């Protein structure tokens, strides 16, 4: 069902996303993830029908709680008041339009985006909190930027021990946008196939990759999905991937030698045959 793997160029080397449709289905079974995806689609439909984006911002903030945004309602209140609400308006103009639009932005635009995101990083909340609102509100462009995603994609933060206390600040936003948008465009054909196979919510390519990155960077540690076995991280030098395995504890990292013959064959074929294009 759908493509068998996607090879991403990440901080440590090559990371292979195995079984992308299966992983999206496992994630989509989580109530918060399911609601977030449908809400993000409703946001896009409202924008397409002419609802002013700033009228939707207040809905995007509590919507971000469905993907465990740690920002509380007093932070939302501060965000919705001047001068910070103007930062959201400026960010919408600079971030909307999808990956190609973002990658066409100038160095001055990128510097301004960092400045605007920094203005919203208040009360101890950083890029994760801001991005979880933006990914709901400007879904065609912005991914969730939890610390685990940044560690996988960019290596600019340490791999976190918990998802409950993200530390990354505004300086990570633009590099993450650049990496993410290039990755979406590099794997667009494969992501289109994934989207066509996914039945639980309407996605575009950027949303599909964003949701997969959550599974690959953090969600694999949890018991998601109904299939036998657990997800484990396979790592061999500068190559990694997440596979469902039998006989391993949850949230473990193993070498290829720990895999069954069938899984080791899949691992080898994907690693050797899927050179990253991003």
C-alpha positions, 0 to 999 in steps of 0.5 A: 500500500503506497510507497515503501520508503522515503530517504531523507538527508538529515543531520546525521546522514540518511534517514529512511522513512519506511512504510509511510502510509502505515505510519500516518495511519498509526498517528491518525488513530490518536484522537488529538492528531486526528482532530488537528488534521481535520481542523487544519483542513477546515482552516484551509477551506475557510481561507479558500472561501475568503475568510480573513486569515487573522479572523482564524488565528484565535481558533488556531491557538487552542487547536494547537493543544491537540498536538500538545502545545504547551503554551497556555491560554494567557500566552494566547491572550498576549499573542492576540493583543498588540503588538504581538498580534501584528507579528502573527499578521506579518508571519502569515504574509511571509509564510503562506503559499507553500514550499516554493514560495518560502524558498523564494524569500530573500535573506532580508525576509528570512531575517525578519521571520526570525525577528517575528518568531522571536517576538512571539517566544514569550513566557518560556515558550519557544519555536515549538509553541509558535510552530504548532499554531502556524502549522494549523493556520498556515498548513501548506508551509510550516511543520511542527518544530518540536526539539525531536524534529530539529534534532533529527532534521538539523542536529541543531539541538540535542535529542530530547528525553521528553516531549514535554519541555521543548527548549529550542528558540527562534533561531531554529525556525528559518533553518527548519523551514529551509530544510523542510521545504526543500525536502517536500519538493525533493520528494513531492512525487512520492508524497503525492502517492502517500497522500492519495493512499491516506484516508483519514484526512485531506493532506497536501505533501507538506502536511504528510511529511510533517506528520511523518517527521513526528513519527520518525523523530518522536512518535516511534517511541510510543505504542501507536497503531494496532499492528504486532510489534513496536517501532524501533530505531535502526541505526548503522553509522550515518544511516537510520530508520524506524521499523516495526519489529518483534521481540524488542522493547519499545523506544529502543535503538538497534543495529541491523543485526538485530532484525529478522532476515526479512527486515534486514533485507528491507533495510539493506534494499532501502539504504542501498537503493534510495539515495536522498534527494533533499 
